[in-house]
């Protein structure tokens, strides 16, 4: 199977997911992975600055983070296999 023709699509998809995640983090004031939930309130963390946010923003960011970190593993595995196939 020729993976090379899919590399550009994988690059665009990965960079898009990354951009969406980082933009959302900047918009809500941090990311949920470094944040926490306490007493029904939701907090995100951005370089040590804690910001309270809504439950929906917190959960959306957590989901985007899971998608981003999962896609990172898939992307680098795909890229590695593509490079191995070229040899």
Protein Blocks (a to p, Z undefined) as FASTA:
>chain_A
ZZklmmmmmmmmmmmmmmmmmmmmmmnopafklgcceehiacddeehiacdddfklmmmm
mmmmmmmmmmmmmmmmmmmmmmmmmZZ
